[in-house]
Amino acid sequence: MKLIDWYIIKRYLGTFFIMIILFVPIGIMIDIAEKIDKFKENEVPFDALIDYYIDFTWYFSNLLFPIFLFLAVIWFTSKLANNTEVIAILSSGISYNRFIRPFMLSALLIAIITFFMGMFIVPESNKGFNEFLFKHIKKKGERNTNYLFKQINDDEYIYVSSYNPIRKRANNFTLEKFNNQQMVSKISAESIRWISKDSIFRLTAFNKRDFNGDIEILSKAIYKDTVFDFKIEDLAPVNYKAETLSMFRLNDFIDKERENGSILINSHLLTRHKRYSLPLASFILTLIAVTMSSLKRRGGMGVNLASGIFLGFLFIFFDKIFGVLVTKSNFSPLLGAWLPLIIFGIISIFLLKYAKR
């Protein structure tokens, strides 16, 4: 690579990370101002707050990644244009395609970092972030906990009338087992509770009916400790469960949820598709930012920055809109994740053709 390539790559990456360093503290201060009353009301421990804002840093950086990238590229490319450095580079015989090569190499590095963050680091931080909000801020509303029905494998179905995720207890529990569409056993209990220290389920007012042709065998107990082939959390998984799983665990989770007929399967598939689409956004967003800001404009850097902020938020807007369509309707998760990139990819092609003129 030539000296100019290293110069652009260092400016690109340096400005990008500076944007993150500048804006993350602002995001933290805004979040504190918004939730300070809740923190006081719920007497949130200081160490829990520290852990929360460490997780928040990863969450916030991942959420506003398009904005940071747009601003970084537009900022230093506009400075190059205002100092007539872009004109000097192109006048030296370097083609526009050759000029944007170091930008694309930088985008490749950002894409690799974003990919591994999205697959392994961000999910773990999302878990702590969302669990904190559920415990101290939101309390309710992250999951349906009443009248729950679930298929746990090909032959077994469970039902509970209500579930308390904090106490890990459910009421009016029923487990039905079938063989060739014939019920072979039915377990019912007034309540079921997960005993963590013993890794068992405790059922109160236990009843079990086994069916063998015309013969019915009835078993009863005041309480019974046993094990089942499901986790207590499976009764009502939180909506954000997929966001907290690493790549390999997410694939296994989706396969299991698909087998169980989960109503959240589209949301989980969308999460998986986004982990692949977001890193590729680095290339499209970089190309748009470079072509927008490489020419010297009347109004200077301010116009370019305003345009960059607008397009960055527009990208996030499209991403959220299609995400809502997927979770609230039968819209394809594949299209929901990739359509924003397709739309902005078309925009980048038109801008590139215009910039080459």
C-alpha positions as a printed NumPy array, in Angstrom:
array([[  0.   ,   0.   ,   0.   ],
       [  1.053,   3.556,  -0.637],
       [  1.573,   6.261,   1.943],
       [ -1.78 ,   7.843,   1.063],
       [ -3.529,   4.53 ,   1.858],
       [ -2.034,   4.356,   5.346],
       [ -2.873,   8.027,   5.866],
       [ -6.562,   7.519,   5.022],
       [ -6.84 ,   4.266,   6.997],
       [ -5.365,   5.846,  10.127],
       [ -7.628,   8.886,   9.804],
       [-10.694,   6.701,   9.2  ],
       [-10.144,   4.371,  12.163],
       [ -8.901,   7.113,  14.469],
       [-11.92 ,   9.331,  13.809],
       [-14.327,   6.393,  14.148],
       [-13.062,   5.413,  17.597],
       [-12.919,   9.056,  18.699],
       [-16.614,   9.382,  17.776],
       [-17.405,   6.395,  19.987],
       [-15.331,   7.8  ,  22.868],
       [-17.088,  11.177,  22.558],
       [-20.677,  10.002,  22.195],
       [-20.834,   7.057,  24.617],
       [-20.415,   9.305,  27.726],
       [-23.137,  11.572,  26.334],
       [-25.422,   8.555,  25.939],
       [-24.649,   7.462,  29.5  ],
       [-25.467,  10.918,  30.907],
       [-28.762,  11.034,  28.993],
       [-29.663,   7.559,  30.256],
       [-28.841,   8.52 ,  33.854],
       [-30.986,  11.652,  33.586],
       [-33.861,   9.564,  32.232],
       [-33.683,   6.794,  34.859],
       [-32.336,   8.563,  37.961],
       [-35.745,   8.573,  39.678],
       [-36.167,   4.836,  39.065],
       [-32.687,   4.179,  40.451],
       [-33.554,   6.039,  43.658],
       [-37.024,   4.549,  43.934],
       [-35.758,   0.968,  43.604],
       [-32.554,   1.581,  45.622],
       [-30.361,   0.104,  42.899],
       [-26.934,  -0.954,  44.31 ],
       [-23.949,   1.034,  43.059],
       [-22.09 ,  -2.06 ,  41.81 ],
       [-25.175,  -3.058,  39.798],
       [-25.157,   0.394,  38.195],
       [-21.485,   0.043,  37.265],
       [-22.14 ,  -3.344,  35.635],
       [-25.194,  -1.932,  33.869],
       [-23.319,   0.98 ,  32.308],
       [-20.483,  -1.277,  31.179],
       [-23.109,  -3.339,  29.355],
       [-24.817,  -0.137,  28.206],
       [-21.575,   0.997,  26.518],
       [-21.558,  -2.085,  24.28 ],
       [-25.305,  -1.847,  23.66 ],
       [-25.183,   1.865,  22.797],
       [-22.134,   1.492,  20.536],
       [-23.777,  -1.355,  18.644],
       [-27.104,   0.494,  18.36 ],
       [-25.642,   3.735,  16.963],
       [-22.841,   2.11 ,  14.992],
       [-24.191,   3.535,  11.658],
       [-24.23 ,   7.086,  13.06 ],
       [-20.662,   6.844,  14.379],
       [-19.408,   5.445,  11.08 ],
       [-21.181,   8.076,   8.982],
       [-19.945,  10.95 ,  11.113],
       [-16.382,   9.629,  11.225],
       [-16.034,   9.205,   7.47 ],
       [-17.832,  12.436,   6.614],
       [-15.817,  14.413,   9.17 ],
       [-12.343,  13.572,   7.957],
       [-13.275,  13.236,   4.247],
       [-14.869,  16.698,   4.332],
       [-11.662,  18.049,   5.874],
       [ -9.703,  16.467,   3.034],
       [-12.051,  18.066,   0.512],
       [-11.972,  21.506,   2.181],
       [ -8.163,  21.411,   2.15 ],
       [ -8.312,  20.465,  -1.575],
       [ -6.437,  17.245,  -0.728],
       [ -9.012,  15.135,  -2.585],
       [ -8.565,  17.24 ,  -5.722],
       [ -4.796,  16.897,  -5.415],
       [ -5.056,  13.111,  -5.061],
       [ -7.34 ,  12.732,  -8.075],
       [ -5.286,  15.204, -10.139],
       [ -2.18 ,  13.069,  -9.599],
       [ -3.663,  10.393, -11.839],
       [ -5.325,   8.261,  -9.158],
       [ -8.794,   7.098, -10.227],
       [-11.803,   7.566,  -7.98 ],
       [-12.082,   3.787,  -7.529],
       [ -8.447,   3.698,  -6.411],
       [ -9.088,   6.656,  -4.097],
       [-11.857,   4.832,  -2.202],
       [ -9.848,   1.593,  -1.83 ],
       [ -8.351,   2.482,   1.601],
       [-11.826,   3.463,   2.777],
       [-13.084,  -0.005,   1.836],
       [-10.109,  -1.66 ,   3.554],
       [-10.933,   0.3  ,   6.705],
       [-14.576,  -0.72 ,   6.362],
       [-13.43 ,  -4.351,   6.103],
       [-11.597,  -4.061,   9.418],
       [-14.635,  -2.414,  11.043],
       [-16.868,  -5.159,   9.589],
       [-14.669,  -7.907,  11.067],
       [-14.671,  -6.209,  14.48 ],
       [-18.441,  -5.673,  14.308],
       [-19.029,  -9.3  ,  13.289],
       [-17.137, -10.786,  16.234],
       [-18.631,  -8.241,  18.633],
       [-22.141,  -9.05 ,  17.416],
       [-21.59 , -12.792,  17.657],
       [-19.839, -13.077,  21.017],
       [-19.414,  -9.829,  23.013],
       [-22.617,  -7.831,  22.476],
       [-24.946, -10.795,  23.279],
       [-23.357, -11.194,  26.705],
       [-23.653,  -7.465,  27.404],
       [-27.255,  -7.495,  26.124],
       [-28.036, -10.161,  28.699],
       [-26.807,  -8.035,  31.606],
       [-28.326,  -4.87 ,  30.132],
       [-31.811,  -6.341,  29.654],
       [-31.811,  -8.276,  32.926],
       [-31.022,  -5.053,  34.792],
       [-33.875,  -3.226,  33.054],
       [-36.266,  -6.091,  33.754],
       [-35.317,  -6.31 ,  37.417],
       [-34.998,  -2.637,  38.351],
       [-36.8  ,  -0.555,  35.714],
       [-39.448,  -2.301,  33.649],
       [-40.454,  -4.994,  36.12 ],
       [-43.255,  -6.277,  33.892],
       [-44.226,  -6.422,  30.272],
       [-41.219,  -8.203,  28.824],
       [-43.07 , -11.513,  28.633],
       [-46.526, -13.003,  28.722],
       [-46.94 , -14.887,  32.013],
       [-50.611, -15.946,  31.924],
       [-52.306, -18.947,  30.276],
       [-49.162, -20.413,  28.771],
       [-49.195, -23.425,  26.464],
       [-46.031, -24.957,  25.042],
       [-44.946, -28.026,  23.098],
       [-41.658, -29.254,  24.566],
       [-41.069, -32.122,  22.102],
       [-42.977, -34.154,  19.523],
       [-45.129, -35.93 ,  22.109],
       [-45.338, -33.708,  25.215],
       [-47.282, -30.52 ,  25.906],
       [-47.374, -28.339,  29.002],
       [-49.828, -25.729,  30.254],
       [-49.827, -23.311,  33.205],
       [-52.373, -20.67 ,  34.131],
       [-49.753, -18.219,  35.435],
       [-45.989, -17.993,  35.838],
       [-43.856, -15.881,  38.173],
       [-40.36 , -15.521,  36.631],
       [-38.9  , -13.991,  39.799],
       [-39.99 , -16.843,  42.077],
       [-39.678, -19.422,  39.263],
       [-43.089, -20.761,  40.12 ],
       [-46.167, -21.558,  38.01 ],
       [-49.753, -22.395,  38.949],
       [-52.171, -25.035,  37.62 ],
       [-49.511, -27.043,  35.846],
       [-50.425, -29.751,  33.337],
       [-48.162, -32.032,  31.292],
       [-49.734, -34.318,  28.691],
       [-47.838, -37.07 ,  26.867],
       [-49.085, -38.663,  23.657],
       [-48.161, -41.693,  21.58 ],
       [-49.596, -41.887,  18.049],
       [-52.085, -39.159,  18.967],
       [-53.295, -41.152,  21.965],
       [-52.783, -39.751,  25.458],
       [-50.64 , -42.138,  27.495],
       [-50.161, -40.024,  30.633],
       [-51.247, -36.762,  32.209],
       [-49.564, -34.987,  35.115],
       [-51.316, -32.14 ,  36.922],
       [-50.36 , -30.099,  39.949],
       [-51.592, -27.076,  41.815],
       [-48.164, -25.487,  41.372],
       [-44.701, -26.227,  40.042],
       [-41.534, -24.587,  41.328],
       [-37.889, -24.835,  40.32 ],
       [-35.543, -25.681,  43.214],
       [-32.213, -24.289,  42.041],
       [-29.975, -25.774,  44.735],
       [-31.169, -29.326,  43.966],
       [-31.834, -28.799,  40.225],
       [-35.304, -30.337,  40.505],
       [-38.965, -29.372,  40.063],
       [-41.282, -29.506,  43.072],
       [-44.948, -30.143,  42.349],
       [-47.648, -29.607,  44.993],
       [-51.001, -31.435,  44.968],
       [-49.47 , -33.857,  42.488],
       [-51.697, -36.083,  40.334],
       [-50.632, -38.472,  37.59 ],
       [-52.82 , -40.581,  35.321],
       [-51.295, -43.33 ,  33.17 ],
       [-53.451, -44.808,  30.412],
       [-52.949, -48.318,  29.052],
       [-55.889, -49.23 ,  26.878],
       [-58.944, -49.292,  29.12 ],
       [-56.799, -49.325,  32.245],
       [-56.116, -46.067,  34.1  ],
       [-53.537, -45.887,  36.891],
       [-53.844, -42.946,  39.273],
       [-50.982, -41.653,  41.44 ],
       [-51.256, -38.862,  44.011],
       [-48.932, -37.045,  46.396],
       [-49.012, -33.925,  48.554],
       [-45.822, -32.896,  46.814],
       [-43.379, -34.567,  44.482],
       [-39.811, -33.729,  43.46 ],
       [-38.915, -34.728,  39.926],
       [-37.094, -33.691,  36.753],
       [-38.465, -32.732,  33.338],
       [-36.963, -32.253,  29.916],
       [-37.435, -28.471,  29.941],
       [-36.278, -25.445,  31.889],
       [-38.616, -23.341,  33.986],
       [-37.624, -20.304,  31.901],
       [-38.933, -22.091,  28.795],
       [-42.478, -21.497,  30.022],
       [-42.245, -17.813,  29.11 ],
       [-38.945, -16.825,  27.506],
       [-38.315, -13.092,  27.451],
       [-38.641, -11.334,  24.092],
       [-34.958, -10.446,  24.091],
       [-33.702, -14.004,  24.741],
       [-32.177, -14.409,  21.26 ],
       [-30.243, -11.152,  21.65 ],
       [-28.365, -12.603,  24.639],
       [-27.057, -15.751,  22.935],
       [-23.762, -16.227,  21.125],
       [-23.745, -17.472,  17.54 ],
       [-23.714, -21.219,  18.226],
       [-26.154, -21.083,  21.138],
       [-28.483, -18.899,  19.058],
       [-28.636, -21.483,  16.259],
       [-29.496, -24.237,  18.747],
       [-32.061, -21.998,  20.441],
       [-33.781, -21.177,  17.13 ],
       [-33.938, -24.857,  16.145],
       [-35.544, -25.695,  19.479],
       [-37.996, -22.786,  19.315],
       [-38.996, -23.773,  15.778],
       [-39.7  , -27.339,  16.941],
       [-41.768, -25.982,  19.827],
       [-43.79 , -23.707,  17.553],
       [-42.756, -20.523,  19.351],
       [-44.687, -17.394,  18.383],
       [-41.405, -15.463,  18.689],
       [-39.588, -17.468,  15.997],
       [-39.646, -14.597,  13.463],
       [-38.105, -12.25 ,  16.016],
       [-35.349, -14.773,  16.737],
       [-34.645, -15.281,  13.027],
       [-34.465, -11.516,  12.543],
       [-31.86 , -11.295,  15.297],
       [-29.733, -13.937,  13.58 ],
       [-29.981, -12.296,  10.15 ],
       [-29.01 ,  -8.909,  11.592],
       [-25.799, -10.317,  13.012],
       [-24.71 , -10.981,   9.436],
       [-26.198,  -7.904,   7.779],
       [-24.87 ,  -5.261,  10.19 ],
       [-21.144,  -5.912,   9.504],
       [-21.773,  -5.641,   5.748],
       [-23.418,  -2.27 ,   6.343],
       [-19.917,  -0.926,   7.005],
       [-19.102,  -1.065,   3.285],
       [-22.34 ,   0.531,   2.078],
       [-22.371,   3.284,   4.701],
       [-18.691,   4.053,   4.092],
       [-19.253,   4.325,   0.342],
       [-22.203,   6.675,   0.818],
       [-20.28 ,   8.845,   3.291],
       [-17.205,   9.118,   1.033],
       [-19.146,   9.971,  -2.118],
       [-21.203,  12.575,  -0.229],
       [-18.253,  14.398,   1.326],
       [-15.334,  14.012,  -1.093],
       [-16.36 ,  17.065,  -3.102],
       [-15.962,  20.594,  -1.775],
       [-19.415,  22.09 ,  -1.232],
       [-20.867,  25.464,  -0.537],
       [-21.709,  25.453,   3.164],
       [-18.635,  23.419,   4.039],
       [-18.444,  20.581,   6.506],
       [-21.678,  21.509,   8.285],
       [-23.824,  20.529,   5.309],
       [-22.038,  17.194,   4.997],
       [-22.36 ,  16.439,   8.722],
       [-26.065,  17.319,   8.704],
       [-26.608,  15.064,   5.701],
       [-24.64 ,  12.291,   7.377],
       [-26.649,  12.488,  10.6  ],
       [-29.885,  12.464,   8.578],
       [-28.889,   9.415,   6.521],
       [-27.528,   7.603,   9.575],
       [-30.784,   8.014,  11.476],
       [-32.723,   7.172,   8.3  ],
       [-30.846,   3.869,   8.125],
       [-31.69 ,   3.128,  11.777],
       [-35.313,   4.169,  11.103],
       [-35.642,   1.714,   8.211],
       [-33.97 ,  -0.967,  10.309],
       [-36.461,  -0.474,  13.157],
       [-39.51 ,  -0.206,  10.863],
       [-38.745,  -3.467,   9.098],
       [-37.983,  -5.037,  12.479],
       [-41.452,  -4.089,  13.74 ],
       [-43.029,  -5.495,  10.565],
       [-41.291,  -8.813,  11.193],
       [-42.299,  -9.105,  14.859],
       [-45.868,  -7.832,  14.44 ],
       [-46.79 ,  -9.531,  11.141],
       [-45.725, -12.332,   8.806],
       [-43.106, -10.193,   7.071],
       [-40.016, -12.233,   6.157],
       [-37.177, -11.962,   8.735],
       [-34.684, -12.312,   5.876],
       [-36.12 ,  -9.272,   4.076],
       [-36.518,  -7.406,   7.349],
       [-32.784,  -7.657,   8.008],
       [-31.48 ,  -7.111,   4.483],
       [-33.91 ,  -4.614,   2.875],
       [-32.332,  -1.551,   4.573],
       [-28.961,  -2.609,   3.144],
       [-30.458,  -3.192,  -0.3  ],
       [-32.094,   0.253,  -0.28 ],
       [-28.941,   2.017,   0.881],
       [-26.848,  -0.112,  -1.475],
       [-28.837,   1.273,  -4.413],
       [-28.352,   4.795,  -3.041],
       [-24.589,   4.214,  -2.77 ],
       [-24.381,   3.109,  -6.428],
       [-26.098,   6.288,  -7.633],
       [-23.902,   8.471,  -5.41 ],
       [-20.754,   6.71 ,  -6.654],
       [-21.708,   7.32 , -10.286],
       [-22.394,  10.976,  -9.495],
       [-19.087,  11.404,  -7.636],
       [-17.095,   9.976, -10.562],
       [-18.337,  12.669, -12.945]])
